[in-house]
């Protein structure tokens, strides 16, 4: 399973680790993913999503129903 947020579509980025001597080495910036269960009262079921910490803050602000409808419209989630 790839490390991609199911709500926002965030995934790992590639960059450089820069040492004190200014030598550059490739590294990967992974997404802060969490496995979280949410209850959908409209569908009367629980769903488990792999979401980023930023997506969790968005769900707390807007609500799970609104965020899921936006993610379905953007094509990020297939639930």
C-alpha positions as CSV (number, residue, x, y, z in Angstrom):
1,X,0.0,0.0,0.0
2,X,1.4,3.3,-1.0
3,X,1.9,6.2,1.4
4,X,-0.8,8.5,0.0
5,X,-3.5,10.4,2.0
6,X,-6.9,9.3,0.9
7,X,-8.5,12.7,1.5
8,X,-5.9,15.2,0.2
9,X,-3.9,13.1,-2.1
10,X,-0.6,14.1,-0.4
11,X,2.3,11.8,-1.1
12,X,6.1,11.6,-0.4
13,X,8.4,14.3,-1.9
14,X,12.1,14.0,-2.8
15,X,14.6,16.5,-1.7
16,X,18.2,16.9,-0.3
17,X,19.6,16.3,3.1
18,X,22.2,19.1,3.4
19,X,25.1,18.5,5.8
20,X,27.2,21.1,7.6
21,X,29.8,20.9,4.9
22,X,26.9,21.7,2.4
23,X,27.1,18.2,0.8
24,X,23.8,17.2,-0.7
25,X,22.4,13.6,-0.4
26,X,19.0,12.6,-1.7
27,X,16.3,11.9,0.9
28,X,12.5,11.4,1.0
29,X,10.0,13.5,2.9
30,X,7.2,11.1,3.9
31,X,3.7,12.2,4.7
32,X,2.5,12.0,8.3
33,X,-0.2,9.3,7.8
34,X,-2.6,8.0,10.4
35,X,-5.1,5.1,10.2
36,X,-8.4,6.5,11.5
37,X,-11.9,5.2,11.7
38,X,-14.9,7.5,11.2
39,X,-18.6,6.9,11.6
40,X,-20.9,8.1,8.7
41,X,-24.4,8.6,10.1
42,X,-25.9,9.1,6.6
43,X,-24.7,5.7,5.5
44,X,-24.8,4.1,9.0
45,X,-21.4,2.6,8.7
46,X,-17.8,2.9,9.9
47,X,-15.0,3.7,7.4
48,X,-11.3,3.3,7.9
49,X,-9.1,5.9,6.1
50,X,-5.4,6.5,5.9
51,X,-5.2,10.3,6.2
52,X,-2.6,12.9,6.9
53,X,-2.5,15.0,10.0
54,X,-3.5,18.0,8.0
55,X,-6.5,16.1,6.6
56,X,-7.5,15.2,10.2
57,X,-7.5,18.9,11.1
58,X,-9.7,19.6,8.1
59,X,-12.1,16.9,9.1
60,X,-12.3,18.4,12.6
61,X,-13.1,21.8,11.1
62,X,-15.5,20.9,8.3
63,X,-16.9,17.5,9.3
64,X,-16.4,14.1,7.8
65,X,-19.4,14.2,5.4
66,X,-18.3,17.5,3.7
67,X,-14.7,16.4,3.4
68,X,-15.6,13.0,2.0
69,X,-17.9,14.5,-0.6
70,X,-15.1,16.9,-1.7
71,X,-12.6,14.0,-1.8
72,X,-15.0,11.9,-4.0
73,X,-15.5,14.9,-6.3
74,X,-11.7,15.3,-6.6
75,X,-11.2,11.5,-7.2
76,X,-9.0,10.9,-4.2
77,X,-11.3,8.4,-2.3
78,X,-13.3,5.5,-3.8
79,X,-15.6,4.8,-0.8
